[in-house]
Amino acid sequence: MRYSESENPYVIGEFNTGDTCTITIYDLSNNIVVVNAASMSEIETTGYFKYLFSPSPISFTEYLCIMTNSIVEQTYKIELGGYVDKILGLVHHNIYIDEPEYDEYKNMVSSRLRIYSNPDSVGSSANVISSYRVTSLGIENGKFSMWKQVELIETDYLEFEDDSGVLMLEDGGLLELE
């Protein structure tokens, strides 16, 4: 089962009512034990035992959970993070704006905006999630008539049959590359 990075899932195992059960959890990316033989609690007298797992991953992480009553072992895999691939809108942090261009009114009319996965990388070329071109049309000092933000396409891998610098998009539109 996959959860978001901020969720704290219960790990559930079925054993005999009244058993004493423990759980050990490994981070599969480095095989480090993150929970070592912690006690599990029985839910009423159902034979189901639970453990509240409260990790704090900063990216997609897989965990192996091994539950035991000292006789029988059960295993369970938990995946945290990596759930949402893209959120559209103004929901960003770790942002850096550079390459500004200004009009005659000293309004910024173009810039590049980058979003980073790691706050320590802001302003560098490392850990860039996506880059955007932000443009606006200034109409007087401190005012603009429109503003837009368009995701930049990495073009290192594109090959053109001619030198036109024009790319046809899936929707039939044309994109002129500089």
N, C-alpha and C positions, 0 to 999 in steps of 0.2 A: 504494500500500500504506500502511496506517495502522499506526503503532507507538505505544507508550506514551511519555510524555515522557522517561522515564529510559533508554529503549533507544537503542543506537547502531547503526544499520543500516549494512550495507555497500551501496554503490551499485555495480552491476555493469554493464559495457558489453562488447559484443563487437566486436573490431576484428581486424586482421591480427596474427598471431603476430610478436613482436619490435617492434611499433609503440611509439612514445612517446606516451602518452595523458595528457591533463590533464582536470580537472573544475573547473567554476565553479558555485557554488550560490548562488541568490538566495532571500531571505526574501520570499515573495509578498505579505505584508501591508504591506510598505513598500518593496519593490523594492531592498533593500540587498544587496550582495554579502557573503555570510558566509564563502565559500571562493573564493579567486581563483586560478584556473589551477594548482591543486595537482596534483602527480604522482599517477598511478594505477599500481598494480603489477599485472603479469600473473600469473595463476594458472598456475604451471608453464609449459608452452608450448601452452596451450589456445586462445589468442586472446581469452580472457575477462580483463578488467581490473577491478580492484576499488579502492574507496576507502572507508575507514572514516569515516563521518560522525558527529561527536560534538558536536551542538548542545546547548544547555541552555535550551529554551523553558520558560516558566512557564504556558503555556496552549496550546490548539490552535493549531498553526502549520503552514502549507503551504510547501514549498520546491520550487523548480525547479532541477533538476540538468542541466547541459549538459556532455556529455563529448565530447571531440574528439581525433583523431589528427592534426590540422591539415589534413585533407582532408575527412573525414566527421564530421558532428555527430550525436549521439544525445541525446534528452532523456528525462527521467524525473521524475516528481512524487513527493514524499514528504510524508506527512501525519503529524505528531507530536502526540500529546495528543488530548484529547477522546474517548478510546476508551471509558472506563467512565463511564456516566451516573450510576450510583448504587451505592454499596456499603452494605449493611445491616449493622448491628452497631456495636460500639464501636471504630470505626476513624476517629477524627477528630483534627484539630488545628485551630488557629485558632478556638477556642471562647470564647464569652462567655456568662455566666449572669447574668441580671438579673430584675427583678420577683419577688423572693423573698416568700413567705408562710410564716409560722411557726405552729405549734400551741402549745398551752399548755405543752408540754414544751420549747419552743424548738427543735424539730426543723423543718427546712425541709420543708414539705409540698407546695409548689408553686413553680415558677420557669419562666422562659423560657430556653431554650438556643438560641443561634445559632451556626451554623458558617459561616466566612468563607473565601473563595478567596484572600484576600490578608492576610498578618499585619498589615500597616499599617492595615487597615480594622477590626480587631477592636474592638468596642465602639461602632461607628458604624452607620449604616443603609446604608452602601455595601458592595457586593460580598458580600452575604449569600447563601449557597448555599441554606440552608434554616433554618427556625425550628421549634422543638419546645416543647411544654409537658411539663415533667417534674412528676409528682405522686407523692406517697407517702402512706401512712397511718401516722402515728406512733402507737405503742402505749405508750411510756414514754420517759423521757429517753434520747436516743441510740439508740433502736430504732424500727424500722418493720416493718410486716407485709407491705407490698408497695410496689413502685416501678414506675412505667411512664413511657415516653417516647413521645409521640405527635406526629407531624409536624403543624404548624399549616397550615391552608389559607388562602391569601390570598382574602379575600371581597370585595374591592373590585369585582370584575366580576360578582358574583352578583346576580340580581334575583329576588325572591320574588313569587309571585302573591298571597300574603296576608302578614299581619304576624306569622305564627307564629314566625319565626326558626328553623324546623326544616328541615333539608335531608335529602332521601332520597338515600342513597348507592347506588352501583351494586349492592352486595351485598344491598340491601333494608333495611339498617340505617338508623337515624335519627341525625342529628347536630344537637344543639341549639347554635345560635350565640348568643353573648352580645352 
